[in-house]
Each structure stands twice: as C-alpha cells, then as structure tokens.
Amino acid sequence: MRGWRAIGQSMKVWAGEHVKRNLDPATVNSFGDEWLRFDQSALSDDEASTIFDAYFAVFPWAALPAGASGFDMGCGSGRWARLMAPKVGHLHCIDPSGALEVARGALEDEPNVSFHRAAVDDEPLPPNSQDFGYSLGVLHHVPDTAAAIRSCVAMLRPGAPFLVYLYYAFDNRSTAFKMMWRFSDLLRRVICHMPAPLKHSLTDALAFGVYYPLARLSLLFEWFGLSVAGMPLSYYRRRSFYTMRTDSRDRFGTPLERRFTRDEIRTMMHAAGLRDIVFSDCAPYWCAVGIKQ
C-alpha cells in the first residue's frame, strides 16, 4: 500500500503538482553533515547517560507494557536510541537525512531496532501501532511543529506516552538573557548558510571561545556556592568539550530554528490529542510528556 502511495506522490510531482512535505531540505542536509562529523563515538557512556536521564526525567517508564514497541523521531546519530533500545522490546529509528546510516552503525549490535529513512509526515509506521514515542531536539527544525507533533501522536496507541524536547523561547529567563540570544541568533543566520568547512571552523571556534569559558566560569561560581541558574551556557558546566562542539554546530549551523514557550508547547500537545501533560522543570528546556487520549 505504501508503495502505491509513493508512486502516486511521484506522479503528482511529474504532473507539476506541488507536494509539500513537513521538512526543510537545507536543514535536513545540515543535520546529515553534522552527524557524519559528530557521530557521538567520542561521547562517554557516563555523559550520554546523564544527558539521556535529563531528557527522560518525566517519562513514565512504569506505564510501558512488557516488550513495548516505539519510535525515535529524528534519531540522528542514534545517540539516544543506543540507550533506549536495551530498555524496550522494539525501537523504530526514523530520520530523513543520511545520518540514519550513522545510527545504523551505532546500533548494529542491537537486534531489536528497525531503521526508516522518512520525514515526520511520511507515515513511516501504521496509525495507532506504537506503545511510546519520543522526539528530542528535532521538531523545532521543521516548518510546521504543531503538524509534526500530530503526525507523531497519530502513530501511538491510545494510552501511549509521547516525549518531546523543543527549544524554549526563554520564557523563564530575564530580558538581558533574551537580548543576548537575539545577538546569537543573528550570528546563526549568517553562519548557517556558509560552506560546510567554514561552518565547522566557526562553530568550533565558538565552542572554544564562548561555550567553554562561560561553562567553566559557571562551574567555578557554583564551586564558590553561587547560583548559576541565570548564567548563559551554565548548562554545559559539567559537559565535555566534545558536547560543546556538537551543540555549537547544532545551534549555529542549522538553517531553520523555531522556539516555543511552555504554554505554546502545551497547546500544541493538547491539539494533537495528548492529555496529562507534564513538563520537566530541569534543563534542557522544554521537555514535556503527554499521554495519547
């Protein structure tokens, strides 16, 4: 059936009808390039587990059935799928970019993982078929985030949880913090369109010249008993330089980026058919989970 659907879509394109997909090709290509460069093989198991636990702090593990089947939407390099696969019955890794091959290599020893090169609105899995789903740091990079959440929820069985991490709109930050972000976003809008080698060099320079000193400064302040919650990049104070380089490339090298307040995320999740929505009050912001009605 899916084969006939694909043929039909191809015929529409051939006939001149515009077929819109919920993805930005430049952003997909950017992430494919990023995960080939940062395949996460240099990320330590301890650091990966710490970040994973922060993302999944509100995930209802006890609600999953035995042998649960679910999906990682926008799996990228497979860095979170590698930690999720041993905990579940089956995991579907879904990504529209060439990074899927990186994930395939990272998970080659996991027999319970399937790989799907598809966008969020490609219906890679049947409706009402999955026991859980998650999408971490992905759906703010598509043209229509609300529609993307709906597409993810459509694949879940009633009662299944969906966990999402979306870039926050600094709704819990000061005006000064927001002003600093505006400057950084202007920088992103320039860097993201540069050739890949120059983009890599500049984002590495930002990791070394901005991320690292500010992160370690906040660690020093914390050591002296000072609050660092409002300091820029304090989230990275105990992170490796490899993670800083990865996230600098992610943050400044991506063409399409959207940000949402906590209330906006809640509204999109409700509209997608999720209930009992819970937000994590810890960084990274915002992580939220809801249950399909």
C-alpha positions as CSV (number, residue, x, y, z in Angstrom):
1,M,0.0,0.0,0.0
2,R,2.8,2.4,0.9
3,G,4.4,1.6,-2.5
4,W,1.3,2.7,-4.3
5,R,1.2,5.9,-2.2
6,A,4.8,6.6,-3.1
7,I,4.1,6.1,-6.8
8,G,1.1,8.4,-6.5
9,Q,3.1,11.1,-5.0
10,S,5.8,10.8,-7.7
11,M,3.1,11.1,-10.4
12,K,1.8,14.3,-8.7
13,V,5.3,15.8,-8.9
14,W,5.7,14.7,-12.5
15,A,2.4,16.3,-13.3
16,G,3.5,19.6,-11.9
17,E,1.5,19.5,-8.7
18,H,3.5,20.8,-5.7
19,V,3.7,18.2,-2.9
20,K,4.6,19.9,0.3
21,R,6.4,17.9,3.0
22,N,7.0,19.0,6.6
23,L,10.7,19.3,6.3
24,D,13.3,21.9,5.3
25,P,15.8,20.3,2.8
26,A,18.6,22.7,3.8
27,T,18.1,21.8,7.5
28,V,18.0,18.0,6.7
29,N,21.2,18.3,4.7
30,S,22.8,20.3,7.5
31,F,22.0,17.6,10.1
32,G,23.2,14.9,7.8
33,D,26.5,16.7,7.6
34,E,26.6,17.3,11.4
35,W,26.1,13.7,12.4
36,L,28.6,12.4,10.0
37,R,31.1,14.8,11.6
38,F,29.9,14.3,15.2
39,D,28.9,10.6,15.2
40,Q,29.0,10.7,19.1
41,S,31.5,7.9,19.2
42,A,33.7,10.2,21.4
43,L,30.8,10.8,23.9
44,S,31.5,8.9,27.1
45,D,28.9,6.4,28.4
46,D,28.6,8.4,31.6
47,E,27.9,11.7,29.9
48,A,25.5,10.2,27.5
49,S,23.6,8.5,30.3
50,T,23.5,11.8,32.3
51,I,22.0,13.7,29.3
52,F,19.6,10.9,28.5
53,D,18.3,10.9,32.1
54,A,17.7,14.6,32.0
55,Y,15.7,14.3,28.8
56,F,13.7,11.4,30.2
57,A,13.2,12.8,33.7
58,V,9.4,13.0,33.3
59,F,9.0,9.9,31.1
60,P,6.5,7.3,32.6
61,W,8.7,4.2,32.3
62,A,6.4,2.2,34.6
63,A,3.4,2.7,32.2
64,L,5.1,0.9,29.3
65,P,3.8,-2.6,28.6
66,A,6.2,-5.6,28.5
67,G,8.1,-5.7,25.2
68,A,7.0,-2.2,24.3
69,S,7.4,-1.0,20.7
70,G,8.1,2.6,20.0
71,F,9.9,5.2,17.8
72,D,12.7,7.8,17.9
73,M,11.6,10.5,15.6
74,G,14.6,12.3,14.1
75,C,17.1,9.8,15.6
76,G,20.1,11.5,14.0
77,S,23.3,9.6,15.0
78,G,21.3,7.2,17.2
79,R,22.9,8.5,20.4
80,W,19.6,8.3,22.4
81,A,18.4,5.2,20.6
82,R,21.5,3.4,21.7
83,L,20.4,3.9,25.3
84,M,16.7,3.3,24.7
85,A,17.0,0.1,22.7
86,P,18.0,-2.1,25.6
87,K,15.1,-0.9,27.7
88,V,12.3,-1.8,25.3
89,G,11.0,-4.6,23.0
90,H,11.5,-2.8,19.7
91,L,12.6,0.6,18.6
92,H,12.0,2.3,15.3
93,C,14.7,4.8,14.3
94,I,13.3,7.4,11.9
95,D,15.3,10.2,10.2
96,P,15.1,11.8,6.8
97,S,18.8,12.5,6.5
98,G,21.9,10.5,5.7
99,A,22.6,10.4,9.5
100,L,20.4,7.3,9.5
101,E,23.4,5.4,8.3
102,V,25.4,6.7,11.3
103,A,22.7,5.4,13.6
104,R,22.6,2.1,11.8
105,G,26.4,1.7,12.5
106,A,26.0,2.8,16.2
107,L,23.2,0.3,16.7
108,E,24.5,-2.6,14.7
109,D,24.7,-4.8,17.8
110,E,21.0,-4.2,18.8
111,P,18.8,-6.8,17.2
112,N,15.5,-5.0,18.2
113,V,16.0,-1.9,16.1
114,S,14.5,-1.0,12.7
115,F,15.5,1.9,10.5
116,H,13.3,4.1,8.4
117,R,14.5,6.9,6.2
118,A,11.5,9.2,6.3
119,A,10.2,12.6,7.3
120,V,7.8,13.1,10.2
121,D,4.8,13.3,7.9
122,D,5.7,10.3,5.7
123,E,3.6,7.9,7.8
124,P,6.6,5.6,8.4
125,L,4.6,3.5,10.9
126,P,0.9,2.5,10.9
127,P,-1.6,4.6,12.9
128,N,-2.3,3.5,16.5
129,S,0.5,1.0,16.4
130,Q,3.2,2.1,18.9
131,D,3.4,1.9,22.7
132,F,5.6,5.0,23.1
133,G,7.4,7.7,21.1
134,Y,9.9,10.5,21.6
135,S,11.5,13.3,19.6
136,L,14.4,15.2,21.2
137,G,15.6,18.4,19.7
138,V,14.1,17.8,16.2
139,L,10.6,19.2,15.8
140,H,11.6,22.8,16.2
141,H,13.6,22.3,13.0
142,V,10.6,21.6,10.8
143,P,8.3,24.2,9.1
144,D,5.1,23.2,11.0
145,T,5.9,21.9,14.5
146,A,2.3,21.5,15.5
147,A,1.6,19.3,12.5
148,A,4.7,17.3,13.3
149,I,3.5,16.6,16.8
150,R,0.2,15.4,15.4
151,S,2.0,13.1,13.0
152,C,3.9,11.6,15.8
153,V,0.9,11.1,18.0
154,A,-1.1,9.5,15.2
155,M,1.3,6.5,15.3
156,L,0.7,5.9,19.0
157,R,-1.9,3.6,20.6
158,P,-4.4,5.2,23.0
159,G,-2.7,5.5,26.4
160,A,0.8,5.6,25.0
161,P,3.2,8.4,26.1
162,F,5.0,10.8,23.8
163,L,8.0,12.7,25.0
164,V,9.2,15.9,23.2
165,Y,12.0,18.3,23.6
166,L,11.6,21.7,21.9
167,Y,13.8,24.8,22.1
168,Y,12.4,27.2,24.6
169,A,11.6,30.8,23.9
170,F,13.4,31.9,27.1
171,D,10.0,32.4,28.8
172,N,11.7,31.6,32.2
173,R,14.7,34.0,31.5
174,S,15.5,37.6,32.1
175,T,15.3,40.4,29.4
176,A,19.1,40.6,29.4
177,F,19.3,36.9,28.6
178,K,16.8,37.2,25.8
179,M,18.8,40.1,24.3
180,M,22.0,38.0,24.3
181,W,20.1,35.3,22.5
182,R,18.9,37.8,19.8
183,F,22.5,38.6,19.1
184,S,23.5,34.9,18.9
185,D,20.6,34.3,16.5
186,L,21.8,37.0,14.1
187,L,25.1,35.1,14.1
188,R,23.4,31.8,13.4
189,R,21.5,33.3,10.4
190,V,24.9,34.2,8.9
191,I,26.9,31.0,9.8
192,C,24.2,28.5,8.8
193,H,24.4,29.5,5.1
194,M,28.2,29.2,4.9
195,P,30.1,26.3,3.1
196,A,30.4,23.3,5.4
197,P,34.2,23.6,6.1
198,L,33.9,27.2,7.1
199,K,30.8,26.4,9.2
200,H,32.7,23.7,11.0
201,S,35.6,26.0,11.7
202,L,33.4,28.8,13.0
203,T,31.2,26.7,15.2
204,D,34.3,25.0,16.7
205,A,35.7,28.5,17.4
206,L,32.5,29.4,19.2
207,A,32.7,26.2,21.2
208,F,36.3,27.1,22.3
209,G,35.9,30.8,22.7
210,V,32.4,31.1,24.1
211,Y,30.9,27.8,25.3
212,Y,34.0,26.5,27.1
213,P,35.0,29.6,29.1
214,L,31.4,30.6,30.1
215,A,30.6,27.0,31.0
216,R,33.7,26.6,33.2
217,L,33.2,30.0,34.7
218,S,29.8,29.0,35.9
219,L,31.3,25.8,37.3
220,L,33.8,27.9,39.3
221,F,31.0,30.2,40.5
222,E,29.0,27.1,41.6
223,W,32.0,25.8,43.5
224,F,32.0,29.0,45.5
225,G,28.4,28.5,46.4
226,L,26.9,31.0,43.9
227,S,23.7,30.4,41.9
228,V,24.5,29.9,38.2
229,A,20.9,29.2,37.0
230,G,20.8,32.5,35.1
231,M,24.3,32.4,33.6
232,P,24.5,31.8,29.8
233,L,25.7,28.3,28.9
234,S,25.8,27.2,32.6
235,Y,24.0,24.0,31.3
236,Y,27.4,22.9,29.9
237,R,29.4,23.4,33.1
238,R,29.8,19.7,33.6
239,R,29.7,18.7,29.9
240,S,32.7,17.7,27.8
241,F,34.2,19.9,25.1
242,Y,33.0,17.4,22.6
243,T,29.4,18.0,23.6
244,M,30.0,21.8,23.4
245,R,31.4,21.4,19.9
246,T,28.4,19.2,18.9
247,D,25.9,21.6,20.3
248,S,27.7,24.7,18.8
249,R,27.5,23.1,15.4
250,D,23.8,22.2,16.0
251,R,22.9,25.6,17.3
252,F,24.7,27.9,14.8
253,G,24.8,25.7,11.8
254,T,21.1,24.9,11.4
255,P,19.1,27.0,8.8
256,L,15.7,26.5,10.4
257,E,15.1,27.0,14.1
258,R,11.9,27.8,15.9
259,R,11.3,28.4,19.6
260,F,8.3,28.0,21.8
261,T,7.0,29.0,25.2
262,R,5.9,26.4,27.7
263,D,2.2,27.4,27.1
264,E,2.6,27.1,23.3
265,I,4.0,23.6,23.6
266,R,1.2,22.6,25.9
267,T,-1.3,24.0,23.4
268,M,0.2,22.0,20.5
269,M,0.3,18.8,22.5
270,H,-3.3,19.2,23.6
271,A,-4.3,19.9,20.0
272,A,-2.5,16.7,18.9
273,G,-4.6,14.6,21.2
274,L,-2.3,14.3,24.3
275,R,-3.5,14.6,27.9
276,D,-1.9,14.6,31.3
277,I,0.9,16.8,30.0
278,V,3.9,17.1,32.4
279,F,6.9,19.4,31.9
280,S,10.3,18.9,33.3
281,D,11.5,21.8,35.5
282,C,15.1,21.0,34.8
283,A,17.3,21.9,31.8
284,P,17.2,21.4,28.9
285,Y,14.0,23.4,28.4
286,W,11.4,22.4,27.4
287,C,11.0,18.7,27.8
288,A,7.4,17.5,28.1
289,V,5.5,14.2,28.0
290,G,1.8,13.6,27.3
291,I,-0.5,10.5,27.0
292,K,-2.5,9.9,23.9
293,Q,-6.2,10.1,24.5
